[in-house]
Amino acid sequence: MRIWSLGSGSRGNALVVGSGDRLVLVDCGFGPRALVTRLKAVGLVPEMIEALLLTHEHQDHADGAAKAQHKWRWPVYASAGTHAALRDIPAKHRVVLQAGAAQTVGAFTVEATPVPHDAREPMAFALTATASGARVGIAHDLGAVPPALERLFARCDALCLEANHDGEMLRHGPYPRALQDRIRGGRGHIDNAESGALARRLSHPGLKALALLHLSETNNTPSLAARSVNAVLGSSRVQAHPAAGRSAELLFALEAATRTTQFSLAL
C-alpha cells in the first residue's frame, strides 16, 4: 500500500491510496486541471484512479468532485448526507457508504464511521488493501474524537490524522473570537495536542506510519505540529510527519501489514 498527498489544508485536500497499480482518491479539493498537475508530480494520472471517496462536502475537500467525476466517470462513495449536499454528481455514479458496513472499493475494503464536524454527514475511513492486508485510517476534519473512531482505527498499520492548529497560536492569532470558537467547539478541528493524544492511544507495535493532515497556515506550522505530536507519543517507534500543504508527495509505502514502512516525505 502507498499513500500520496496531493495537498493538505484549507486550500485543498486530496489523498491517493494505492495497492499495486490500483488507486482510489480520498477527497477532491482541486479542480481537474490542478488535479492532473498534482498527480503528474508524483508519477500518476487520473485514469489510474478507480473511485473517489469523499469524507464530506466542504469546498476544500469536494470542490473538484463533480467536474472530476464527469471527466473520468469515477463512482463516488460518500455518506447519504454528503451526496445530498453535492447535487451535481449523477445519481447513477453515487454509492452510499453506511457506517459500520464494509464496502469493496477497487482493491480495498472500506469501512466508515461518522465524525463530529460542521458538515451534513462527515465520515472518517479505514481502508484495507485486499492484496497485502495493510490498513490505513484517514480522519481529515475532526472536531472531537468519538469512541467509534478509535475502535475503527485500532490496529492500523498507518494513520493519517488531522492536526489543524496549535492552541496558543489560535488563541493569540488574528482569527475573531467567533471563528476561534467554531474551530475548537467540538464540530470544528482538533489541535496538535488532541491529535497527539489520539495517536498515542492508537499506537501499537504494528503501527508503522503517522501523517498529520490539514495543518492551518495561520495557526500552525509543520515543525510545531510534528514536535507537539511526537512529544505526546514519547518513546513510540513511530514519529509524526506533517503532509505538505501546497505540494504533492508520497507520504509512505507499506510493503505488507507486518512489514517495514518506508517514508519518502519532503518536509
C-alpha positions in Angstrom: 0.0 0.0 0.0 1.2 3.5 -0.8 -0.4 6.8 0.1 0.2 10.2 -1.6 -1.0 13.6 -0.5 -1.8 15.9 -3.4 -2.3 18.8 -1.0 -3.5 19.3 2.6 -5.1 22.3 4.3 -7.7 24.9 3.6 -6.5 25.5 0.1 -7.5 21.9 -0.9 -7.2 18.3 0.2 -6.8 15.0 -1.6 -5.1 11.7 -0.8 -4.4 8.9 -3.2 -4.3 5.4 -1.8 -2.8 2.6 -3.9 -2.5 -1.1 -3.8 -0.2 -2.2 -6.6 -1.3 -0.2 -9.6 -4.9 0.2 -8.4 -5.7 3.5 -6.9 -8.6 5.3 -5.1 -8.8 9.1 -4.4 -9.9 10.3 -1.0 -11.4 13.8 -1.2 -11.0 16.1 -4.2 -10.5 19.6 -3.2 -8.9 20.6 -6.5 -10.3 21.1 -10.0 -9.4 18.8 -12.9 -6.5 20.8 -14.2 -4.9 21.2 -10.8 -5.6 17.6 -10.0 -3.8 16.4 -13.2 -0.8 18.6 -12.4 -0.5 17.3 -8.8 -0.9 13.7 -9.9 1.7 14.1 -12.6 4.1 15.5 -9.9 4.1 12.1 -8.2 4.0 10.0 -11.4 0.3 9.3 -11.5 -2.5 10.0 -13.9 -6.3 10.3 -13.3 -7.0 7.2 -15.5 -5.3 5.1 -12.8 -8.0 6.0 -10.3 -10.9 3.6 -9.9 -13.1 5.5 -7.4 -13.5 8.7 -5.4 -14.2 8.6 -1.6 -15.5 11.8 0.0 -15.3 12.5 3.7 -17.7 15.5 3.5 -18.9 18.2 1.1 -16.9 21.2 2.2 -15.2 23.1 -0.6 -11.6 22.3 0.3 -12.5 18.6 0.2 -15.0 18.3 -2.6 -14.7 21.4 -4.8 -13.5 19.4 -7.8 -15.5 16.3 -7.2 -18.4 16.8 -9.7 -16.1 18.0 -12.5 -13.6 15.2 -12.0 -16.4 12.6 -11.8 -17.8 13.9 -15.1 -14.5 13.9 -16.8 -13.2 10.5 -15.6 -16.5 8.8 -14.8 -15.5 7.6 -11.3 -18.0 6.2 -8.9 -18.3 8.4 -5.9 -18.6 6.9 -2.4 -19.8 9.0 0.4 -22.5 9.2 3.2 -26.1 10.0 2.2 -25.7 13.4 3.7 -22.6 14.3 1.7 -24.3 13.0 -1.5 -27.4 15.2 -0.7 -25.1 18.2 -0.4 -23.4 17.6 -3.8 -26.2 17.7 -6.3 -24.1 17.8 -9.5 -22.9 14.2 -9.2 -25.3 12.0 -11.3 -27.3 9.5 -9.2 -26.1 6.5 -11.2 -22.5 7.3 -10.1 -23.3 7.7 -6.4 -22.7 4.9 -3.9 -23.8 5.5 -0.3 -21.4 4.4 2.4 -23.1 3.1 5.6 -21.3 3.4 8.9 -20.3 0.0 10.2 -20.7 -1.8 6.9 -17.7 -2.9 4.9 -17.7 -1.9 1.2 -15.4 -3.2 -1.5 -14.0 -0.3 -3.5 -11.4 -1.3 -6.1 -8.6 -3.1 -4.4 -9.7 -2.1 -0.9 -12.2 -2.9 1.8 -13.5 0.5 3.0 -15.2 1.0 6.5 -16.6 4.3 7.5 -17.6 5.9 10.8 -19.4 9.3 11.5 -17.2 12.1 12.9 -18.2 15.4 14.5 -17.7 18.3 12.1 -19.9 21.1 10.8 -20.9 19.3 7.6 -24.0 17.3 6.6 -22.8 13.8 7.5 -19.0 13.7 7.6 -17.1 10.4 7.9 -13.6 9.0 8.5 -12.4 5.9 6.6 -10.3 2.8 7.2 -9.0 1.2 4.0 -7.6 -2.3 4.0 -5.7 -3.5 0.9 -7.1 -6.8 -0.3 -3.7 -8.0 -1.6 -1.4 -7.2 1.4 -3.8 -6.7 4.3 -2.2 -3.3 5.0 -4.7 -1.0 6.7 -4.7 2.8 7.0 -7.1 5.1 8.9 -7.9 8.5 7.5 -9.5 11.3 9.5 -9.5 14.6 7.8 -11.7 17.2 9.5 -12.4 16.2 13.1 -14.0 18.3 15.8 -13.6 15.7 18.5 -12.7 12.0 18.8 -15.7 9.7 19.2 -15.1 6.2 20.6 -16.3 4.6 17.3 -13.4 6.2 15.5 -10.9 4.8 17.9 -12.4 1.4 17.5 -12.2 1.6 13.7 -8.6 2.8 13.7 -7.3 0.3 16.3 -4.5 -1.9 14.9 -4.0 0.2 11.8 -0.6 -0.1 10.1 -0.7 3.6 9.2 -2.7 6.6 10.3 -3.5 10.0 8.6 -4.9 12.3 11.3 -5.8 15.9 11.4 -3.6 18.2 13.4 -5.2 21.5 12.5 -3.8 24.1 14.9 -1.8 24.9 17.9 -4.0 26.0 20.7 -1.9 29.0 21.8 -1.4 30.2 18.2 -5.2 30.1 17.6 -5.9 31.8 20.9 -3.5 34.7 20.2 -3.7 34.8 16.5 -5.7 37.0 14.1 -9.0 35.0 14.0 -12.0 36.7 15.6 -13.4 35.0 18.7 -16.4 33.6 16.8 -14.2 31.8 14.4 -11.9 30.5 17.1 -15.0 29.2 19.0 -16.1 27.4 15.8 -12.7 25.8 15.3 -12.4 24.5 18.8 -16.1 24.0 19.6 -16.4 20.2 19.1 -17.6 20.4 15.5 -14.5 22.1 14.0 -11.0 20.9 14.1 -8.7 19.1 16.7 -5.4 20.7 17.6 -1.9 19.3 17.8 -2.3 18.1 21.4 -5.5 16.3 20.7 -4.1 14.7 17.6 -1.1 13.6 19.6 -3.2 12.1 22.4 -5.3 10.2 19.8 -2.2 8.9 18.1 -0.8 7.8 21.4 -4.0 5.9 22.2 -3.9 4.2 18.8 -0.2 3.4 18.9 0.8 -0.2 19.0 3.8 -2.3 17.9 2.4 -2.7 14.4 1.8 1.0 13.7 4.5 2.0 11.2 3.5 5.4 9.9 1.7 8.5 11.0 0.9 11.5 8.8 -0.6 14.8 10.0 -3.2 16.4 7.8 -5.0 19.7 7.4 -2.5 22.0 9.2 -3.6 25.6 9.4 -1.2 28.0 7.6 -2.2 30.7 10.1 -2.4 28.9 13.4 0.2 26.1 13.0 3.5 25.2 11.4 4.7 21.8 10.1 7.6 21.7 12.6 5.4 22.7 15.5 2.8 20.1 14.7 5.4 17.3 14.4 7.2 18.4 17.6 4.0 18.6 19.6 2.6 15.2 18.4 5.9 13.5 18.8 6.3 14.8 22.3 3.0 13.2 23.2 4.0 10.0 21.5 7.1 9.9 23.6 9.2 6.7 23.1 6.9 5.3 20.4 8.7 3.8 17.4 6.5 5.8 15.0 7.1 9.5 14.5 4.6 12.0 13.1 5.3 13.6 9.7 3.1 16.6 8.5 1.8 16.4 5.0 2.9 19.3 2.8 0.1 21.9 2.4 0.7 23.1 -1.2 2.5 20.3 -3.0 2.1 16.6 -3.9 4.2 14.0 -2.3 4.5 10.3 -1.4 3.7 10.1 2.3 4.6 6.4 2.9 4.7 2.9 1.5 3.7 -0.2 3.4 5.1 -3.4 1.9 2.6 -5.5 3.8 0.6 -5.4 7.0 3.5 -6.7 9.1 6.5 -5.4 7.0 8.5 -2.2 7.4 7.1 1.2 6.4 9.3 3.4 4.3 8.8 7.1 4.4 9.5 9.4 1.5 8.2 12.7 2.7 9.5 16.1 1.8 9.2 18.4 4.8 
